[in-house]
Amino acid sequence: MELIPDHFVQLLLQQTNGSPMERERVAAQVRDAIMAAAVPPASTASVNMAAPFLCAGIAEARPATAMTAPAAMPKFEGFRDLQSPQEFLDKVENFCMAADIPTGDRVRRVIATALKGSAKLRYCFAGTFESWDSFAEAFKKEFASVDEKLRLKQELDELTQHLQENLREFIYVVVAYYERIGENVPESEKVDRVLRQMHLDLRDLAAGSTFLDLKALAAAADGLMERARRRQQFITNGAGPLP
């Protein structure tokens, strides 16, 4: 029988920054609290109920909706790790959402513990990060392999939109590729790529329009799709191409 549930351990770890010194501090406080607690009358029932009492204490400290077992903290060991940087970052985001850790606390409360080996050394050498986004960007630049970047860039170059594919979703796919590649690319270049690789009918409809960024293009996507649908319907009904 598990005497100390894993979710109780994770709850205690959330009170630290992940360092051995902080862990020792929390462990010492737990030990002092246990040693100072009054011992209930000995009985068979008290032994069998020890773990339920411990779980009950956690239930009072946490909302009922959070009683599901948390996901295991992700790990990343550096260049020898088989997972991609983006896969690791996605796991960290999922773990933090499950553990109710705010975005601003991800680096301080999770990353310091999750990184191992050369990744840990790189993290210590780089110093502090102002935000999760700044860490994620630096992390992808550091550990994304050259081969993977080349593959992603090639896939992005070959990406095309089908007429029935929602333009807004196509834009999201392009954005996801840029995020995985992890390089600084001007917004104008991203817009030009979408305009160049979206369906020819939509490209014609967007000709002459100016979009400052992908958000502006995404905002106009539904209108372009509707105009393309009407044009196709007009042609299908035998009226010929629109002038």
Residue pairs with C-beta under 8 A, 6 or more apart in sequence:
1 51
2 51
3 50
3 51
3 54
4 54
5 51
5 54
5 55
5 58
6 69
6 70
7 58
7 67
7 69
7 70
8 54
8 55
8 58
10 70
10 73
10 99
11 58
11 61
11 62
12 26
12 30
13 23
13 26
13 113
14 99
14 101
14 109
15 26
16 22
16 23
16 25
16 26
16 109
17 108
17 109
17 112
18 109
18 110
18 112
18 113
19 112
40 46
59 67
66 100
68 98
70 95
70 98
70 99
71 91
71 94
71 95
71 98
71 99
72 95
73 95
73 110
73 113
73 114
74 88
74 91
74 92
74 95
74 114
75 114
75 115
75 116
76 83
76 85
76 88
76 114
76 115
76 116
76 119
76 143
77 116
77 117
77 118
77 119
78 116
78 117
78 118
78 119
78 120
78 121
78 122
78 143
79 118
79 143
79 145
80 117
80 118
81 88
81 119
81 143
83 91
84 144
84 148
84 180
85 139
85 140
85 142
85 143
85 144
85 182
86 140
86 144
86 179
86 180
88 114
88 139
89 136
89 139
89 140
92 106
92 110
92 111
92 114
93 106
95 101
95 110
96 102
96 103
96 106
96 110
101 109
101 110
103 132
104 131
104 132
106 132
106 135
107 129
107 131
107 132
107 135
111 123
111 135
112 123
115 122
115 123
119 143
122 142
126 138
129 135
129 138
137 182
140 180
140 182
141 182
141 183
144 181
144 182
149 181
149 182
149 183
152 177
152 180
152 181
153 181
155 177
156 174
156 177
156 178
156 181
156 193
159 173
159 174
159 177
159 197
160 197
160 198
160 199
161 167
161 170
161 197
161 198
161 199
161 202
162 199
163 199
163 201
163 202
163 228
163 232
165 199
166 221
166 225
167 198
167 202
167 218
167 221
167 222
167 224
167 225
168 218
168 221
168 222
170 194
170 198
171 194
171 214
171 217
171 218
171 221
172 218
174 190
174 193
174 194
174 197
174 214
175 190
175 214
178 185
178 190
187 212
187 213
187 214
190 213
190 214
191 211
191 212
191 213
191 214
191 217
194 214
194 217
195 203
195 206
195 211
195 217
196 203
198 206
199 228
201 228
201 231
201 232
202 224
202 225
202 228
205 224
205 227
205 228
205 231
206 220
206 224
209 220
211 217
211 220
231 241
231 242
234 241
234 242
235 241
235 242
